[in-house]
Amino acid sequence: MSRVERALLAAVIVSFLLLALAWGIAFAQGPGVCPGPNSTLSPAGFQQLTVDGSQAFSLTVPTNAWLAVMIPQGSVTYLDTGASPTTSNGMTVQANTVLVVCRGSLPTFRVIAGSSTTVPVLFYK
């Protein structure tokens, strides 16, 4: 893992914890299937998505990954059903919201944005 990825990982973890305490977390597939506080997570990969309104974008999930944590830099709309969201159809989260995608939703997660935005994604196994 490069220095930049380690720094991003640290920033995401701190942001994740602070936001979780302050506002809650947006979960794709609900919190019941995500790892609990006694789970040990190992980094599995990183993906930097540039999302816009031209199409729905999916994740490139590393082998054995079962959790993704992302903080979209702009407002995005997602679906975890395998269907393609539109900017007016799906679950919309605002910029800098921690979004956690778990297990079965990883291969079916799709995201779109009204204007070009960056979505850094950290994967864990």
C-alpha positions as a printed NumPy array, in Angstrom:
array([[  0.   ,   0.   ,   0.   ],
       [  1.459,   3.357,  -1.023],
       [  1.87 ,   6.352,   1.291],
       [ -1.039,   8.106,  -0.39 ],
       [ -3.318,   5.081,   0.063],
       [ -2.276,   4.742,   3.731],
       [ -2.961,   8.436,   4.329],
       [ -6.336,   8.136,   2.597],
       [ -7.137,   5.016,   4.614],
       [ -6.324,   6.82 ,   7.869],
       [ -8.409,   9.838,   6.837],
       [-11.328,   7.633,   5.835],
       [-11.221,   5.645,   9.068],
       [-11.134,   8.792,  11.201],
       [-13.884,  10.382,   9.098],
       [-15.89 ,   7.167,   9.249],
       [-15.721,   7.035,  13.033],
       [-16.498,  10.718,  13.506],
       [-19.404,  10.684,  11.095],
       [-20.74 ,   7.436,  12.507],
       [-20.84 ,   8.985,  15.941],
       [-22.256,  12.304,  14.801],
       [-24.813,  11.471,  12.1  ],
       [-25.013,   7.766,  11.552],
       [-23.954,   5.885,   8.463],
       [-25.645,   5.198,   5.138],
       [-25.648,   1.417,   4.701],
       [-26.317,  -0.358,   1.436],
       [-27.949,  -3.677,   2.43 ],
       [-28.422,  -2.598,   6.032],
       [-26.145,  -2.718,   9.058],
       [-27.126,  -6.267,  10.031],
       [-24.883,  -7.869,   7.41 ],
       [-21.872,  -5.644,   7.93 ],
       [-19.101,  -6.684,  10.305],
       [-19.59 ,  -5.791,  13.939],
       [-17.178,  -4.138,  16.355],
       [-15.477,  -7.483,  17.067],
       [-14.577,  -8.083,  13.416],
       [-11.014,  -7.815,  12.206],
       [-10.766,  -6.156,   8.803],
       [ -7.805,  -6.262,   6.442],
       [ -7.362,  -3.911,   3.482],
       [ -8.268,  -5.589,   0.192],
       [ -7.883,  -2.747,  -2.312],
       [ -8.654,   0.777,  -3.439],
       [-10.643,   2.221,  -6.33 ],
       [-11.04 ,   5.844,  -7.368],
       [-14.301,   6.313,  -9.283],
       [-15.04 ,   9.408, -11.308],
       [-18.827,   9.397, -11.489],
       [-21.04 ,  11.571, -13.674],
       [-24.498,  11.478, -15.221],
       [-23.525,   9.679, -18.437],
       [-24.069,   6.169, -17.02 ],
       [-24.305,   4.189, -13.799],
       [-20.898,   3.1  , -12.539],
       [-20.174,  -0.169, -10.729],
       [-17.399,  -1.248,  -8.392],
       [-14.421,  -3.349,  -9.439],
       [-14.41 ,  -5.583,  -6.374],
       [-11.102,  -7.221,  -5.391],
       [-11.099, -10.963,  -4.767],
       [-12.313, -11.846,  -1.256],
       [-13.471,  -8.289,  -0.468],
       [-16.745,  -8.163,   1.429],
       [-16.934,  -4.565,   2.6  ],
       [-16.46 ,  -1.222,   0.85 ],
       [-16.243,   2.18 ,   2.522],
       [-16.591,   5.287,   0.406],
       [-17.04 ,   9.009,   0.898],
       [-18.399,  10.603,  -2.283],
       [-16.976,  14.088,  -2.787],
       [-20.278,  15.23 ,  -4.318],
       [-23.925,  14.177,  -4.155],
       [-24.526,  10.721,  -5.685],
       [-27.474,   8.389,  -6.17 ],
       [-27.091,   4.629,  -5.843],
       [-28.969,   1.35 ,  -6.033],
       [-27.705,  -1.977,  -4.731],
       [-30.196,  -4.136,  -6.65 ],
       [-28.192,  -4.409,  -9.866],
       [-30.516,  -1.937, -11.61 ],
       [-29.044,   1.315, -12.863],
       [-29.955,   4.372, -10.798],
       [-30.728,   7.733, -12.333],
       [-30.212,  11.1  , -10.703],
       [-33.896,  10.99 ,  -9.707],
       [-34.343,   7.247,  -9.009],
       [-32.404,   5.609,  -6.187],
       [-30.961,   6.44 ,  -2.795],
       [-29.294,   9.854,  -2.798],
       [-26.489,  10.678,  -0.387],
       [-24.94 ,  14.103,  -0.029],
       [-21.267,  14.983,  -0.415],
       [-18.919,  13.688,   2.282],
       [-21.4  ,  11.113,   3.579],
       [-19.807,   7.819,   4.607],
       [-21.353,   5.051,   2.535],
       [-20.753,   1.432,   3.546],
       [-21.546,  -1.365,   1.093],
       [-21.535,  -4.911,   2.443],
       [-21.251,  -8.449,   1.115],
       [-24.017,  -9.295,  -1.324],
       [-24.447,  -5.697,  -2.469],
       [-20.871,  -5.265,  -3.701],
       [-21.393,  -6.845,  -7.151],
       [-24.809,  -5.199,  -7.651],
       [-23.93 ,  -1.687,  -6.4  ],
       [-24.358,   1.045,  -9.051],
       [-23.832,   4.796,  -8.598],
       [-24.489,   7.923, -10.672],
       [-24.078,  11.678, -10.115],
       [-25.691,  14.763, -11.598],
       [-22.274,  16.297, -12.227],
       [-18.79 ,  14.827, -12.253],
       [-17.58 ,  13.855,  -8.788],
       [-14.907,  11.666,  -7.253],
       [-15.761,   8.628,  -5.141],
       [-12.747,   7.08 ,  -3.368],
       [-13.5  ,   3.477,  -2.334],
       [-11.595,   1.355,   0.166],
       [-12.246,  -2.396,   0.16 ],
       [-11.791,  -4.727,   3.13 ],
       [-11.783,  -8.48 ,   3.636]])
